[in-house]
């Protein structure tokens, strides 16, 4: 792929803090204009990676480029061409809405002749008309989220990094936020987003899963769901599923079993044999009304499966 179509690329990127390896020689590319998901549990290395890509901290080894700029030698240029929004929304609560926007206009060196129009754009996009003099601390989470995104986009960057942008907001606000993200991508903005909400990850064009600083899976949402788990998966719907989880996990042919909402997801080698085995067991145990169906794994299934496989195959980390 031509390099002009690559917004972010890293090669053997590593970050150590003393003896602790936070990011372990990772490799990936992000195409211009795509929504790229960077997934992983807390402490996996997501925020550390973003801080290196944004030019905030230098890597211990390896290399990378963001928007064509070297993450080691051209950190100041990277900062001028990207937007960044953290889960804390990167706002100053003791400033008014207007003061926050003006602060970011100064940080990003918006030309004086453009400041007024950019200010209006942020207010309009965030839906904060008439609230400009309100203290930011008084805003609800959804309003803060929209204001923070507006401030991160005020200089019209081609690449924006969103670190857990929907943490702590309600489901409707999350859905509306992702509508905005899709609109940005449709306009050619590259969106690099971390999230631990697997339903949100479905919105990404491609993604990687990082764990203990190591990338353990990557691909499109469809590839992740159809290629990562080599075994077959069943969904067992049974009353009081929690009471049956351990019993089902011990049946012959069952590799793994885990609760998924009110149901049980079961990893098996042979779905036909396992279905018969589970059906027979639940019938004999008078489990009540139940069903056993083969399903395509969800991203959450892939997430759990990949991490458990890594823990089994790798020695304890740090």
HUFENQUI-V88178 format. One record per residue. N is the residue number from 1. RES is the residue in one small letter. NEAR is the number of other C-alpha atoms within 8 Angstrom. Layout:
{{N/RES/NEAR} {N/RES/NEAR}}
//
This chain:
{{1/x/4} {2/x/5} {3/x/5} {4/x/6} {5/x/8} {6/x/13} {7/x/16} {8/x/13} {9/x/12} {10/x/13} {11/x/11} {12/x/11} {13/x/16} {14/x/14} {15/x/12} {16/x/11} {17/x/7} {18/x/5} {19/x/5} {20/x/7} {21/x/12} {22/x/13} {23/x/15} {24/x/12} {25/x/11} {26/x/13} {27/x/10} {28/x/7} {29/x/9} {30/x/10} {31/x/10} {32/x/11} {33/x/12} {34/x/14} {35/x/14} {36/x/13} {37/x/14} {38/x/13} {39/x/12} {40/x/12} {41/x/7} {42/x/5} {43/x/6} {44/x/12} {45/x/14} {46/x/13} {47/x/7} {48/x/10} {49/x/9} {50/x/10} {51/x/10} {52/x/12} {53/x/11} {54/x/14} {55/x/14} {56/x/8} {57/x/7} {58/x/8} {59/x/12} {60/x/8} {61/x/9} {62/x/11} {63/x/12} {64/x/13} {65/x/13} {66/x/13} {67/x/11} {68/x/8} {69/x/10} {70/x/12} {71/x/16} {72/x/10} {73/x/5} {74/x/10} {75/x/13} {76/x/7} {77/x/8} {78/x/15} {79/x/10} {80/x/7} {81/x/10} {82/x/12} {83/x/12} {84/x/10} {85/x/14} {86/x/10} {87/x/11} {88/x/5} {89/x/11} {90/x/8} {91/x/9} {92/x/8} {93/x/8} {94/x/7} {95/x/11} {96/x/12} {97/x/13} {98/x/9} {99/x/8} {100/x/12} {101/x/11} {102/x/9} {103/x/8} {104/x/11} {105/x/13} {106/x/8} {107/x/6} {108/x/9} {109/x/6} {110/x/9} {111/x/6} {112/x/6} {113/x/5} {114/x/8} {115/x/10} {116/x/8} {117/x/7} {118/x/9} {119/x/11} {120/x/8} {121/x/8} {122/x/13} {123/x/13} {124/x/9} {125/x/9} {126/x/10} {127/x/6} {128/x/10} {129/x/7} {130/x/5} {131/x/7} {132/x/10} {133/x/8} {134/x/8} {135/x/11} {136/x/13} {137/x/8} {138/x/6} {139/x/9} {140/x/6} {141/x/8} {142/x/10} {143/x/10} {144/x/12} {145/x/11} {146/x/11} {147/x/12} {148/x/12} {149/x/10} {150/x/12} {151/x/12} {152/x/12} {153/x/10} {154/x/13} {155/x/9} {156/x/5} {157/x/11} {158/x/10} {159/x/13} {160/x/15} {161/x/12} {162/x/13} {163/x/13} {164/x/11} {165/x/13} {166/x/10} {167/x/6} {168/x/5} {169/x/9} {170/x/7} {171/x/6} {172/x/6} {173/x/9} {174/x/10} {175/x/8} {176/x/8} {177/x/10} {178/x/10} {179/x/8} {180/x/8} {181/x/9} {182/x/9} {183/x/8} {184/x/11} {185/x/13} {186/x/8} {187/x/7} {188/x/10} {189/x/14} {190/x/16} {191/x/15} {192/x/12} {193/x/13} {194/x/12} {195/x/15} {196/x/8} {197/x/6} {198/x/9} {199/x/7} {200/x/9} {201/x/12} {202/x/8} {203/x/8} {204/x/13} {205/x/10} {206/x/12} {207/x/14} {208/x/12} {209/x/12} {210/x/15} {211/x/12} {212/x/11} {213/x/13} {214/x/11} {215/x/11} {216/x/11} {217/x/10} {218/x/10} {219/x/10} {220/x/10} {221/x/13} {222/x/7} {223/x/9} {224/x/13} {225/x/13} {226/x/9} {227/x/7} {228/x/10} {229/x/11} {230/x/5} {231/x/8} {232/x/11} {233/x/13} {234/x/14} {235/x/12} {236/x/12} {237/x/11} {238/x/11} {239/x/8} {240/x/7} {241/x/12} {242/x/6} {243/x/7} {244/x/8} {245/x/12} {246/x/8} {247/x/8} {248/x/10} {249/x/11} {250/x/7} {251/x/9} {252/x/6} {253/x/9} {254/x/14} {255/x/9} {256/x/8} {257/x/13} {258/x/8} {259/x/11} {260/x/7} {261/x/5} {262/x/8} {263/x/11} {264/x/14} {265/x/12} {266/x/14} {267/x/12} {268/x/14} {269/x/9} {270/x/9} {271/x/11} {272/x/6} {273/x/8} {274/x/12} {275/x/11} {276/x/8} {277/x/10} {278/x/11} {279/x/10} {280/x/8} {281/x/8} {282/x/11} {283/x/9} {284/x/7} {285/x/6} {286/x/6} {287/x/10} {288/x/8} {289/x/6} {290/x/10} {291/x/8} {292/x/11} {293/x/8} {294/x/9} {295/x/7} {296/x/7} {297/x/11} {298/x/7} {299/x/13} {300/x/8} {301/x/8} {302/x/13} {303/x/9} {304/x/8} {305/x/9} {306/x/12} {307/x/10} {308/x/8} {309/x/8} {310/x/9} {311/x/9} {312/x/7} {313/x/6} {314/x/6} {315/x/6} {316/x/5} {317/x/4} {318/x/4}}
//
